[in-house]
Amino acid sequence: MKRDISKKRLLDYPIEQVWQCLTDPKLLSWLGEAEIELKEGGKVTFRENGNEYHGEILTVQKPINLAYSWNDPGHSFTSYVWWKLMDKKGQTLLELEHSGFKGIMGILASYSYKSCWSRKFRNLEKTLKEIVIETT
């Protein structure tokens, strides 16, 4: 059974704005309260609904690649989040890969995260829209 999560979304926003929403702690509210050291080996922390998720930055290639480990306090395994961005003539193709789910808890977690990421993508689009409104 495939546990990895893959999502793609074509966003009507330039790649730099999407990158900013993935890396600027002030704009990461769509994902939760965030602290991020944007360098390989840097720490990343997200807080949401009383939960705290920790990880380490694995890859940073501005503005096309960002990957980090993801430690959910409710699970005994580490998963991995990988964002890939591609410029499409002023739009951005955003791809998410969330992998590393292990065991029966991993199967359950992947189902939960799949619906969670769908909701988060909608939140990201709202944040991008707000950035555009603020800059116009």
PLY file of the C-alpha trace (Angstrom):
ply
format ascii 1.0
element vertex 136
property float x
property float y
property float z
element edge 135
property int vertex1
property int vertex2
end_header
0.00 0.00 0.00
1.41 3.40 -1.02
1.76 5.64 1.98
3.64 8.54 0.44
1.69 11.70 -0.28
2.10 13.63 -3.53
0.25 16.82 -4.34
0.59 19.25 -7.22
-1.02 22.61 -7.64
-0.63 25.24 -10.33
-0.73 28.58 -8.53
-1.44 31.91 -10.21
1.48 33.54 -8.42
5.16 34.07 -9.28
7.67 31.55 -7.98
9.35 34.10 -5.67
6.07 34.77 -3.83
5.38 31.06 -3.41
8.95 30.50 -2.18
8.49 33.33 0.31
5.34 31.63 1.68
7.33 28.43 2.20
10.32 30.04 3.89
9.38 33.30 5.64
8.20 32.58 9.22
5.86 35.60 9.05
4.11 34.11 6.01
4.14 30.48 7.14
1.03 30.98 9.26
-0.87 28.95 6.63
1.08 25.97 7.98
1.22 27.04 11.63
3.41 29.22 13.80
6.90 28.66 12.42
10.57 29.05 13.18
12.94 28.21 10.36
16.71 28.43 9.88
16.88 28.52 6.10
20.13 26.60 5.60
21.01 22.94 5.27
21.19 21.51 8.77
19.04 24.37 10.09
16.18 23.69 12.44
12.51 24.01 11.59
9.66 24.08 14.09
5.93 24.34 13.46
3.30 24.79 16.15
-0.40 24.24 15.63
-3.31 23.31 17.89
-1.04 22.65 20.86
1.25 20.34 18.86
4.88 21.04 18.02
6.58 19.51 15.00
10.37 19.60 14.69
12.67 18.93 11.80
15.92 19.69 10.11
16.42 21.40 6.76
17.82 18.86 4.31
17.86 20.88 1.08
17.57 24.56 0.21
17.80 25.63 -3.43
16.12 29.01 -3.72
13.50 29.21 -5.27
13.03 25.66 -6.54
13.66 23.13 -3.77
13.08 22.88 -0.04
13.16 19.66 1.97
13.07 18.97 5.67
12.51 16.16 8.11
9.20 16.15 10.00
8.88 14.75 13.50
5.29 14.48 14.65
5.06 14.09 18.45
2.26 11.57 17.98
4.40 9.15 15.94
7.59 7.20 16.52
8.94 7.72 13.00
10.42 10.64 11.08
8.83 11.62 7.80
10.12 13.94 5.11
8.56 16.93 3.36
9.90 18.02 -0.02
8.64 21.10 -1.85
9.47 21.53 -5.55
8.65 24.74 -7.39
8.71 25.34 -11.14
8.10 28.62 -12.93
5.36 28.33 -15.55
5.30 31.73 -17.29
4.48 33.75 -14.20
2.59 30.95 -12.49
4.16 28.37 -10.18
3.76 24.62 -10.28
4.10 23.59 -6.64
4.72 19.94 -5.82
4.70 18.40 -2.38
6.11 14.98 -1.52
5.58 13.77 2.05
7.20 10.38 2.62
8.72 8.10 5.23
5.54 6.74 6.80
6.32 3.42 8.49
4.20 0.66 9.96
0.49 0.63 10.70
0.77 4.04 12.38
2.37 5.33 9.20
-0.59 4.17 7.14
-2.98 5.97 9.49
-0.77 9.07 9.60
-0.53 9.25 5.80
-4.34 9.27 5.50
-4.55 12.02 8.08
-1.79 14.09 6.49
-3.28 13.68 3.02
-6.46 15.52 4.01
-4.45 17.94 6.15
-2.23 18.89 3.19
-5.30 19.54 1.03
-6.53 21.99 3.66
-3.08 23.54 3.99
-2.85 24.11 0.23
-6.11 26.08 0.40
-4.64 28.11 3.28
-1.51 28.74 1.22
-3.59 30.12 -1.63
-5.37 32.47 0.79
-2.01 33.70 2.08
-0.75 34.28 -1.47
-3.89 36.24 -2.28
-3.34 38.40 0.83
0.25 39.15 -0.25
-1.01 40.33 -3.65
-3.65 42.55 -2.01
-1.04 44.07 0.34
1.37 44.86 -2.51
-1.19 46.45 -4.83
0 1
1 2
2 3
3 4
4 5
5 6
6 7
7 8
8 9
9 10
10 11
11 12
12 13
13 14
14 15
15 16
16 17
17 18
18 19
19 20
20 21
21 22
22 23
23 24
24 25
25 26
26 27
27 28
28 29
29 30
30 31
31 32
32 33
33 34
34 35
35 36
36 37
37 38
38 39
39 40
40 41
41 42
42 43
43 44
44 45
45 46
46 47
47 48
48 49
49 50
50 51
51 52
52 53
53 54
54 55
55 56
56 57
57 58
58 59
59 60
60 61
61 62
62 63
63 64
64 65
65 66
66 67
67 68
68 69
69 70
70 71
71 72
72 73
73 74
74 75
75 76
76 77
77 78
78 79
79 80
80 81
81 82
82 83
83 84
84 85
85 86
86 87
87 88
88 89
89 90
90 91
91 92
92 93
93 94
94 95
95 96
96 97
97 98
98 99
99 100
100 101
101 102
102 103
103 104
104 105
105 106
106 107
107 108
108 109
109 110
110 111
111 112
112 113
113 114
114 115
115 116
116 117
117 118
118 119
119 120
120 121
121 122
122 123
123 124
124 125
125 126
126 127
127 128
128 129
129 130
130 131
131 132
132 133
133 134
134 135
